[in-house]
Amino acid sequence: MTTVFVARTIITLDPVCPRATAVAVRDGRILHVGSLEDIEGYLAGTSYQVDRTYDDAIITPGFIEAHGHLFGNGSVCAYPWVGFDDRQRPDGTIDPGCTTISAVLDRLRDEIDRAIETETTLLGFGFDPTFHDGRPLTAADLDQVSNQVGVIVMNASGHLAYANSVHMARNNITADTVVAGVMTNEDCTPNGIFHETAMSLLFTKAEITGANPKEATWNGGRLAALAGCTTMTDLAIVAVGESFETFRREASTPEFPVRVVYAPSVNDLKRLMTLDQLLERAKILRDESTDRCALGPLKWIADGSIQGFTGKLKWPGYCSGEDHGFLILDEDTVVDEVLPFHEAGFQAAIHTNGDEATEVVLRALERILIAAPRPDHCHRLEHCQLASRAHFQKMAKLGVGVNLFSNHLFYWGDTHRMKTVGPDKARRMNAAATAKDCGVTFSVHSDAPVTPVGPLFTMWCAVNRETRTGFVLGEQERLSPKDALEAVTIGAAMLLKRDQDLGTIEVGKYADFTVLGEDPLEVAHHALKDIAVLGTIVGGVHVELT
C-alpha cells in the first residue's frame, strides 16, 4: 500500500523541488514529492491511501543528532539529577535543577537509602562548578551524604567526576595513587576530584544503583523522538558485552522510535582488547549493521573539556590561569591507532575541544592520508570548538568534516568569555559560518546528555549565538535558519555517510520526517527553539511513544 502524507508545507531541502504539499511513500521509501493533485495523477489506477494527520503542519526531513549518546542519555534518567537546569524525562515530565551545592547534596540524600539498602554505589549526574557556587564538589562535601556507601557524581561534561571518602577507600585510592587526573589536597591526599582518564579508577569496584540496559536504550530513544529526531547516534559506546548486545537488539526492533548509528569508543575498548582485535570486531559489527541500527564511525578522544579546564589549548591558554589540559592522544598515537582502521575503510570521529588538540589531530590525519590516500573517507572532528579559519581550511583540503557543539554557546558562553578562553576566542567558538564558508561538511549537536537532545534548540543556538545572559558571541558566525536546518539534516547525514538515504525529502530516500507546528524558515529567529514538535515518521510509519 502506498501512503500519501499531506501537509501545509513540506520543506524538502532538495533544490530541484524545495517545497511541496504531499509526499508519497511505499516500502518505507519516498516514491513521489509534489502536490496532492499531481501525486494522485501519478498513482491513478493503483492502490493508495491519503494520510491527513498533519495536513495543517510543517514536514521537514527527519532531524538527525549526529553527536549524542543515546544509551548514556537514557541511562542517566535512572540516576539522581543534580544539574543546574531542569531536565526532561522520557515520559515528558521534568526533573527540577539544583542551583546550589547544598541543593545537590539534598538531592543525593533523597536517594541514599536505596543505595544503603542494596549496598550499591549512588551515582548522580549533571553537576557543573561553573554554575554550582563556582567550585567543584569534594570528598568532604559528599561525605555529608554518606559514610556508609560510595557516592559518585559525574560532571555534566562527562570529563570529570567526584567521589566520597568511602568510595575512594574501597577502590584503594590513597596518597600513594600517583595518577594524572587525581586531584589532591595540600598534604597530597586525594580530594575526591578526578579528571579524564583518572575517572576509570572510580569504577573498578562500583556496582551502580541505576537503569537496566533495555530501559536505558528505550529511554534514550524516547528522548530523541520527543525532540523530533528520526536518527540518533551513540558516539562512544563500549561495543562489547551484555549491555551492548541488549542496546543493539532493542534498537533494531521495528518499534524502536529512531534509527540508531553508533560509534565504538576506542579509548575504552583498547583497555579490553588489542587494536587488532578491535579491528576484527568492527568488521563484524559493520557486516551485521541494518537500516535501523548501524555501525558508524569509530570514536577517539584526544583531549578534555574546556569548561573543565582539561581541553588542550594553544598559547596563551586559559585566561583564568587554571589549566589541567593535556593531550589524551598525541600526534603519533593518533596516526598509529587510526591508520589501520582507515586502511580497512572505516571512518574516524575524533574529539578535539581545544585548538591545540585540533591542530595535533589535523597533522595526524594529514600524515594518514599521505600514507594511505582514500577518497570520501569523511573522517570528522567532534566539538572542535576553538578551530581557527586556518584549521577549517586545512579540513577542507583534507576532506575532513566537523561536528560543532553549538549548544555550548548558550550553556557556557558567558563562562568561556569571562573565565576559560577570554572574549576573543569565545566569539570564534563553534564557528559554523566559517566552516560553511570554507566548504567543510558540518553539523551541529547537543552531545546529550551533556546538554539536552533538541535539534530545534541547537539550531536556535547556531542562528542566534546568544549566551544565558543574552550576550551575542560572534555575530559574524551566525547561521541562517536554512543553513541551521540543513546542518541537522543533510549535514548530519553526510557526516554519518548516510546521505544516500537520509537528510532530504527526495525520491528513493527513507521516508523519515519531522513534523512541526510552525515553519522554521519563516518564524522569527528567536522563536526557533519554541516551535512545537508534533510528531515524527520513520520509514513511512507514525512513531507512537508509549
C-alpha positions as CSV (number, residue, x, y, z in Angstrom):
1,M,0.0,0.0,0.0
2,T,1.2,3.5,-0.9
3,T,0.6,6.2,1.6
4,V,0.4,9.9,0.6
5,F,1.2,12.3,3.5
6,V,-0.3,15.7,3.2
7,A,1.0,18.9,4.9
8,R,0.5,22.6,4.9
9,T,4.0,22.7,3.5
10,I,6.9,20.2,3.1
11,I,10.4,21.6,3.3
12,T,12.3,19.1,1.2
13,L,15.8,20.7,1.2
14,D,16.0,19.3,-2.3
15,P,17.0,22.3,-4.6
16,V,15.1,20.7,-7.5
17,C,11.8,20.8,-5.6
18,P,12.4,22.9,-2.4
19,R,8.7,23.0,-1.3
20,A,5.8,20.6,-1.7
21,T,2.4,19.8,-0.1
22,A,2.4,16.0,-0.4
23,V,4.8,13.1,-0.4
24,A,4.0,9.5,-1.4
25,V,5.7,6.6,0.5
26,R,6.0,3.0,-0.5
27,D,8.0,0.3,1.3
28,G,9.4,2.8,3.7
29,R,10.9,5.0,1.0
30,I,9.8,8.2,-0.8
31,L,8.0,7.5,-4.1
32,H,6.8,10.9,-5.2
33,V,7.1,14.5,-4.0
34,G,4.8,17.4,-5.1
35,S,1.2,18.4,-4.8
36,L,-1.6,16.0,-3.9
37,E,-3.2,16.6,-7.3
38,D,-0.1,15.7,-9.2
39,I,0.7,12.7,-7.0
40,E,-2.8,11.3,-7.3
41,G,-2.4,11.6,-11.0
42,Y,0.8,9.6,-10.9
43,L,-0.9,6.9,-8.7
44,A,-4.1,6.6,-10.8
45,G,-5.1,3.0,-11.1
46,T,-3.1,1.9,-8.1
47,S,-3.9,1.3,-4.5
48,Y,-3.1,4.1,-2.2
49,Q,-4.3,6.0,0.9
50,V,-4.1,9.7,1.9
51,D,-2.9,10.4,5.4
52,R,-4.1,13.9,6.5
53,T,-3.0,13.6,10.2
54,Y,-0.6,16.5,9.7
55,D,-2.4,18.4,6.9
56,D,-2.1,21.7,8.8
57,A,1.5,21.2,9.9
58,I,5.0,21.5,8.6
59,I,7.0,18.5,7.5
60,T,10.8,18.6,7.2
61,P,13.4,15.9,6.7
62,G,13.9,13.9,9.8
63,F,16.2,15.6,12.3
64,I,19.5,13.7,12.8
65,E,21.5,14.1,16.0
66,A,25.0,13.3,14.7
67,H,26.7,13.5,18.1
68,G,24.7,12.3,21.0
69,H,24.9,9.4,23.4
70,L,21.6,7.5,23.2
71,F,22.5,4.8,25.7
72,G,24.1,7.3,28.1
73,N,21.3,9.8,27.8
74,G,18.8,7.1,28.6
75,S,20.9,5.7,31.4
76,V,21.2,8.9,33.4
77,C,17.4,9.0,33.7
78,A,17.8,6.4,36.4
79,Y,20.2,8.5,38.5
80,P,19.6,11.5,40.7
81,W,19.7,14.6,38.5
82,V,21.9,17.2,40.1
83,G,22.4,19.6,37.1
84,F,21.7,23.3,37.3
85,D,19.0,23.3,34.7
86,D,15.7,21.4,34.6
87,R,15.8,18.1,32.8
88,Q,13.1,16.4,30.7
89,R,12.4,12.8,31.4
90,P,11.3,10.2,28.8
91,D,7.7,10.4,29.9
92,G,7.7,14.2,29.3
93,T,7.8,15.2,33.0
94,I,10.5,17.5,34.4
95,D,13.3,16.9,37.0
96,P,13.9,20.4,38.5
97,G,17.5,21.6,38.6
98,C,19.7,22.0,41.6
99,T,21.1,25.5,41.7
100,T,23.5,25.3,44.7
101,I,25.8,22.7,46.2
102,S,23.5,22.5,49.2
103,A,20.6,21.5,46.8
104,V,22.9,18.9,45.1
105,L,23.6,17.3,48.5
106,D,19.9,17.3,49.4
107,R,19.0,15.6,46.1
108,L,21.6,12.9,46.8
109,R,20.4,12.4,50.4
110,D,16.9,11.8,49.0
111,E,18.3,8.8,47.1
112,I,20.9,7.4,49.5
113,D,18.6,5.0,51.4
114,R,18.1,2.8,48.3
115,A,21.9,2.6,47.9
116,I,22.4,1.7,51.5
117,E,19.7,-0.9,51.4
118,T,21.1,-2.6,48.3
119,E,24.8,-1.9,49.3
120,T,25.5,-0.3,46.0
121,T,27.1,2.9,44.9
122,L,25.0,6.0,44.4
123,L,25.7,7.9,41.2
124,G,24.5,11.4,40.5
125,F,24.8,13.2,37.1
126,G,24.9,16.8,35.8
127,F,27.0,18.8,38.3
128,D,29.0,21.7,37.0
129,P,31.0,24.0,39.2
130,T,30.6,26.7,36.6
131,F,27.1,27.2,38.0
132,H,27.1,25.5,41.4
133,D,28.6,28.1,43.7
134,G,31.6,28.4,41.4
135,R,33.6,25.5,42.9
136,P,33.8,21.7,42.4
137,L,32.4,19.1,44.7
138,T,35.0,17.4,47.0
139,A,35.1,14.3,49.1
140,A,34.3,16.5,52.2
141,D,31.0,17.5,50.5
142,L,30.0,14.0,49.5
143,D,30.9,12.6,52.9
144,Q,27.9,14.6,54.2
145,V,25.7,12.4,52.0
146,S,27.0,9.1,53.3
147,N,29.9,7.5,55.2
148,Q,28.4,4.0,54.6
149,V,28.3,3.5,50.8
150,G,30.1,5.0,47.9
151,V,28.9,8.2,46.3
152,I,30.0,9.4,42.8
153,V,28.8,12.5,40.9
154,M,29.5,12.9,37.2
155,N,30.3,16.4,35.9
156,A,27.9,17.5,33.2
157,S,30.7,17.3,30.6
158,G,31.4,13.7,31.3
159,H,35.1,14.6,31.6
160,L,35.3,15.0,35.4
161,A,33.9,13.1,38.4
162,Y,33.7,13.5,42.2
163,A,33.7,10.8,44.9
164,N,33.3,10.5,48.7
165,S,35.9,9.0,51.0
166,V,34.2,5.7,51.4
167,H,34.3,5.1,47.7
168,M,37.9,6.1,47.3
169,A,38.9,3.8,50.2
170,R,37.0,0.9,48.6
171,N,38.9,1.5,45.3
172,N,42.2,1.8,47.1
173,I,42.7,5.4,46.0
174,T,45.1,6.9,48.5
175,A,48.0,9.3,48.8
176,D,50.1,6.6,47.1
177,T,47.9,6.8,44.0
178,V,50.0,8.9,41.7
179,V,48.0,9.1,38.5
180,A,47.4,12.1,36.2
181,G,44.0,13.5,36.8
182,V,43.7,12.5,40.5
183,M,43.5,15.9,42.3
184,T,44.9,16.2,45.8
185,N,44.9,18.3,48.9
186,E,48.0,20.1,50.1
187,D,49.0,17.0,52.0
188,C,48.9,15.0,48.8
189,T,45.8,13.0,49.8
190,P,43.1,12.7,47.1
191,N,40.4,15.4,47.5
192,G,37.7,13.5,45.6
193,I,38.1,15.2,42.2
194,F,39.0,13.1,39.2
195,H,39.8,14.3,35.7
196,E,39.6,12.5,32.4
197,T,41.3,9.0,32.3
198,A,41.7,9.0,36.1
199,M,37.9,8.6,36.4
200,S,38.4,4.9,35.5
201,L,39.7,4.4,39.0
202,L,36.3,5.1,40.4
203,F,34.5,2.3,38.5
204,T,36.7,-0.7,39.2
205,K,34.6,-1.6,42.3
206,A,31.3,0.2,41.8
207,E,28.1,-1.6,41.5
208,I,25.8,1.3,40.5
209,T,22.2,1.7,41.5
210,G,20.7,2.5,38.1
211,A,18.8,1.5,35.0
212,N,18.9,-1.8,33.2
213,P,20.2,-1.8,29.6
214,K,16.9,-2.3,28.0
215,E,15.3,0.5,29.9
216,A,18.3,2.8,29.2
217,T,18.1,2.1,25.5
218,W,14.4,2.9,25.3
219,N,14.7,6.0,27.4
220,G,17.3,7.3,25.1
221,G,15.2,6.6,22.1
222,R,12.1,8.2,23.5
223,L,14.0,11.4,24.5
224,A,15.4,11.6,20.9
225,A,11.9,11.2,19.4
226,L,10.3,13.7,21.7
227,A,12.8,16.2,20.4
228,G,11.9,15.4,16.7
229,C,14.9,13.1,15.9
230,T,14.4,10.3,13.5
231,T,18.0,9.2,13.7
232,M,20.0,9.3,16.9
233,T,23.7,8.5,17.5
234,D,25.6,7.0,20.3
235,L,29.0,8.4,19.6
236,A,31.1,6.5,22.2
237,I,29.7,3.2,23.3
238,V,31.6,0.2,24.7
239,A,30.7,-2.2,21.9
240,V,31.1,-5.5,23.7
241,G,29.2,-7.3,26.4
242,E,25.7,-8.0,27.5
243,S,24.7,-4.3,27.8
244,F,25.8,-3.5,24.3
245,E,24.0,-6.6,22.8
246,T,20.8,-5.5,24.6
247,F,21.2,-2.0,23.2
248,R,21.8,-3.3,19.7
249,R,18.9,-5.8,19.9
250,E,16.4,-3.3,21.2
251,A,17.5,-0.5,18.8
252,S,17.0,-3.0,15.9
253,T,13.3,-3.6,16.6
254,P,10.8,-2.1,14.2
255,E,9.0,-0.4,17.1
256,F,12.1,1.5,18.3
257,P,11.3,5.2,17.8
258,V,14.5,6.2,16.0
259,R,17.2,4.8,13.7
260,V,20.4,4.4,15.5
261,V,24.0,4.9,14.4
262,Y,26.6,4.0,17.0
263,A,30.4,4.6,17.3
264,P,32.5,2.2,19.4
265,S,34.7,4.1,21.9
266,V,38.3,3.2,21.1
267,N,39.6,4.8,24.3
268,D,37.5,2.4,26.4
269,L,37.8,-0.7,24.2
270,K,41.6,-0.7,23.9
271,R,41.6,-1.4,27.7
272,L,39.7,-4.6,26.9
273,M,41.3,-5.8,23.7
274,T,44.2,-5.1,21.3
275,L,43.7,-2.8,18.4
276,D,43.9,-5.8,16.0
277,Q,41.1,-7.5,17.9
278,L,39.0,-4.3,17.8
279,L,39.6,-4.0,14.1
280,E,38.2,-7.5,13.6
281,R,35.3,-6.7,15.9
282,A,34.5,-3.6,13.9
283,K,34.4,-5.6,10.7
284,I,31.8,-8.0,12.3
285,L,29.7,-5.0,13.5
286,R,29.8,-3.4,10.1
287,D,28.6,-6.7,8.4
288,E,25.8,-7.0,10.9
289,S,24.5,-3.4,10.5
290,T,20.9,-2.9,9.5
291,D,18.9,0.1,8.3
292,R,17.6,0.6,11.9
293,C,20.9,0.0,13.9
294,A,24.2,0.5,12.2
295,L,27.9,0.9,12.9
296,G,29.0,4.4,12.2
297,P,32.5,5.9,12.7
298,L,34.9,4.7,15.4
299,K,35.4,7.3,18.2
300,W,38.6,8.6,19.7
301,I,39.0,11.3,22.4
302,A,42.1,13.4,22.0
303,D,41.6,16.0,24.9
304,G,39.1,17.0,27.5
305,S,36.6,19.7,28.4
306,I,37.1,23.4,28.1
307,Q,34.9,24.4,31.0
308,G,36.6,21.7,33.0
309,F,40.0,23.2,32.1
310,T,41.1,19.8,30.7
311,G,40.9,20.7,26.9
312,K,44.3,21.3,25.4
313,L,44.7,25.0,24.3
314,K,47.3,26.8,22.3
315,W,49.0,29.9,23.7
316,P,48.0,31.9,25.7
317,G,46.0,29.1,27.3
318,Y,43.2,29.6,29.8
319,C,42.6,33.2,30.8
320,S,41.9,32.3,34.5
321,G,45.3,30.7,34.9
322,E,43.7,27.3,35.9
323,D,44.9,24.7,33.4
324,H,44.6,20.9,33.7
325,G,44.6,20.4,29.9
326,F,46.6,17.6,28.4
327,L,46.5,15.5,25.2
328,I,45.0,12.1,25.9
329,L,46.3,11.2,22.4
330,D,49.4,12.8,20.9
331,E,50.0,13.0,17.2
332,D,52.0,9.8,16.8
333,T,49.3,7.8,18.8
334,V,46.5,9.2,16.5
335,V,48.5,8.0,13.5
336,D,49.3,4.6,14.9
337,E,45.7,3.9,16.1
338,V,43.6,5.4,13.3
339,L,45.7,4.3,10.3
340,P,44.8,0.5,10.4
341,F,41.1,1.4,10.6
342,H,41.5,4.0,7.8
343,E,43.1,1.4,5.6
344,A,40.3,-1.0,6.3
345,G,37.7,1.5,5.1
346,F,36.4,2.8,8.4
347,Q,35.5,6.3,9.4
348,A,37.1,8.1,12.4
349,A,35.4,10.6,14.6
350,I,37.9,12.3,16.9
351,H,37.0,14.5,19.9
352,T,39.0,17.7,19.9
353,N,37.8,20.6,22.1
354,G,40.9,22.8,22.4
355,D,42.7,24.4,19.4
356,E,45.9,22.7,20.3
357,A,44.2,19.3,20.1
358,T,42.6,20.2,16.8
359,E,45.9,21.2,15.3
360,V,47.6,18.0,16.5
361,V,44.8,15.7,15.1
362,L,44.8,17.5,11.8
363,R,48.5,17.0,11.4
364,A,48.0,13.3,12.2
365,L,45.1,12.9,9.7
366,E,47.3,14.6,7.1
367,R,50.0,12.0,7.7
368,I,47.4,9.2,7.5
369,L,46.1,10.5,4.2
370,I,49.6,10.8,2.7
371,A,50.4,7.3,3.8
372,A,47.1,5.8,2.5
373,P,45.1,8.2,0.2
374,R,41.4,7.4,0.3
375,P,38.6,9.4,-1.4
376,D,35.4,10.1,0.6
377,H,36.9,8.9,3.9
378,C,34.8,11.6,5.7
379,H,36.8,11.5,8.9
380,R,35.4,14.0,11.3
381,L,36.3,16.2,14.3
382,E,33.9,16.3,17.2
383,H,33.1,19.5,19.1
384,C,36.2,21.2,17.7
385,Q,35.1,24.4,19.5
386,L,38.2,26.6,19.0
387,A,39.1,25.8,15.4
388,S,40.5,28.8,13.6
389,R,39.9,29.7,9.9
390,A,43.3,28.1,9.1
391,H,42.1,24.9,10.7
392,F,38.8,24.9,8.7
393,Q,40.8,25.5,5.5
394,K,43.0,22.5,6.4
395,M,39.9,20.4,7.0
396,A,38.6,21.4,3.6
397,K,41.8,20.4,1.9
398,L,41.9,17.0,3.7
399,G,38.2,16.3,3.2
400,V,37.6,16.2,7.0
401,G,34.2,17.1,8.3
402,V,33.3,18.7,11.6
403,N,30.5,18.5,14.2
404,L,30.3,21.7,16.2
405,F,28.9,22.0,19.7
406,S,26.6,25.0,19.2
407,N,24.7,24.4,22.4
408,H,27.9,25.4,24.3
409,L,27.3,29.0,23.2
410,F,24.2,29.2,25.4
411,Y,25.1,27.0,28.3
412,W,28.7,28.0,28.8
413,G,29.2,31.0,26.6
414,D,29.4,33.5,29.5
415,T,31.9,31.3,31.3
416,H,34.1,31.0,28.2
417,R,34.4,34.7,27.6
418,M,35.0,35.5,31.2
419,K,36.8,32.5,32.8
420,T,38.1,30.0,30.3
421,V,39.3,31.3,26.9
422,G,38.6,35.0,27.0
423,P,36.4,37.2,24.8
424,D,38.4,36.9,21.6
425,K,38.5,33.1,21.4
426,A,34.9,32.9,22.8
427,R,33.4,34.8,19.9
428,R,35.1,32.4,17.4
429,M,33.9,29.3,19.2
430,N,31.9,26.7,17.2
431,A,32.4,28.8,14.0
432,A,29.7,27.3,11.8
433,A,29.7,30.2,9.4
434,T,33.4,29.8,8.8
435,A,33.1,26.1,8.3
436,K,30.4,26.7,5.7
437,D,32.5,29.5,4.1
438,C,35.5,27.2,3.8
439,G,33.4,24.4,2.2
440,V,33.7,22.0,5.2
441,T,30.9,19.4,5.7
442,F,29.4,20.2,9.1
443,S,26.6,19.6,11.5
444,V,25.8,21.0,15.0
445,H,24.9,18.9,18.0
446,S,23.8,18.5,21.6
447,D,26.2,15.8,22.9
448,A,23.3,14.6,25.1
449,P,23.3,14.1,28.0
450,V,25.9,16.9,28.3
451,T,23.1,19.2,27.1
452,P,19.5,18.0,26.3
453,V,18.9,16.5,22.9
454,G,16.9,19.0,20.9
455,P,17.7,19.9,17.2
456,L,15.5,23.0,17.2
457,F,17.3,24.4,20.3
458,T,20.6,23.5,18.7
459,M,19.5,25.4,15.5
460,W,18.5,28.3,17.7
461,C,22.0,28.4,19.2
462,A,23.7,28.3,15.8
463,V,21.4,31.0,14.4
464,N,21.4,33.4,17.4
465,R,24.7,32.6,19.2
466,E,23.3,34.1,22.5
467,T,24.6,33.2,26.0
468,R,22.4,32.8,29.0
469,T,22.7,36.5,29.7
470,G,21.7,37.4,26.1
471,F,25.3,38.3,25.1
472,V,26.0,37.6,21.4
473,L,29.1,35.6,20.9
474,G,30.4,36.3,17.4
475,E,27.7,37.8,15.3
476,Q,29.6,37.0,12.2
477,E,29.4,33.3,12.9
478,R,25.6,33.2,12.9
479,L,23.9,30.8,10.5
480,S,20.7,31.4,8.6
481,P,17.8,29.3,9.7
482,K,18.1,27.4,6.4
483,D,21.8,26.7,7.0
484,A,21.0,25.5,10.5
485,L,18.2,23.2,9.3
486,E,20.5,21.8,6.7
487,A,23.1,21.2,9.4
488,V,20.8,18.9,11.5
489,T,19.5,17.1,8.4
490,I,21.6,16.8,5.3
491,G,24.9,17.9,7.0
492,A,24.4,15.3,9.8
493,A,23.6,12.6,7.2
494,M,26.8,13.4,5.3
495,L,28.9,13.2,8.5
496,L,27.3,9.8,9.1
497,K,27.9,8.8,5.5
498,R,24.1,8.2,5.2
499,D,23.3,11.0,2.8
500,Q,22.3,8.5,0.1
501,D,19.3,7.5,2.3
502,L,18.7,10.4,4.7
503,G,18.8,14.2,5.1
504,T,16.4,15.4,2.4
505,I,12.9,14.6,1.1
506,E,13.5,13.2,-2.4
507,V,12.6,10.1,-4.3
508,G,14.4,6.9,-3.1
509,K,15.4,8.1,0.3
510,Y,13.9,6.7,3.6
511,A,10.6,8.3,4.5
512,D,11.8,9.8,7.7
513,F,10.1,13.1,8.6
514,T,9.9,15.5,11.5
515,V,6.5,17.3,11.9
516,L,6.5,20.8,13.3
517,G,3.8,23.3,14.3
518,E,5.5,26.2,12.6
519,D,7.8,26.8,9.6
520,P,11.4,27.1,10.9
521,L,12.3,29.1,7.9
522,E,9.6,31.6,8.4
523,V,9.3,32.3,12.2
524,A,11.4,34.9,13.9
525,H,14.9,33.7,14.6
526,H,14.4,33.8,18.4
527,A,11.3,31.7,18.1
528,L,13.1,28.6,16.6
529,K,13.5,26.9,19.9
530,D,9.9,27.3,20.8
531,I,8.4,25.5,17.7
532,A,6.3,22.6,18.8
533,V,7.4,19.1,17.7
534,L,4.1,17.4,16.7
535,G,5.5,14.0,15.8
536,T,7.9,12.0,13.7
537,I,7.5,9.5,10.9
538,V,10.2,6.8,10.4
539,G,10.2,4.7,7.3
540,G,6.7,6.0,6.5
541,V,5.3,4.9,9.9
542,H,4.0,7.2,12.6
543,V,6.1,6.9,15.7
544,E,4.0,6.2,18.8
545,L,5.6,6.9,22.1
546,T,4.1,4.7,24.9
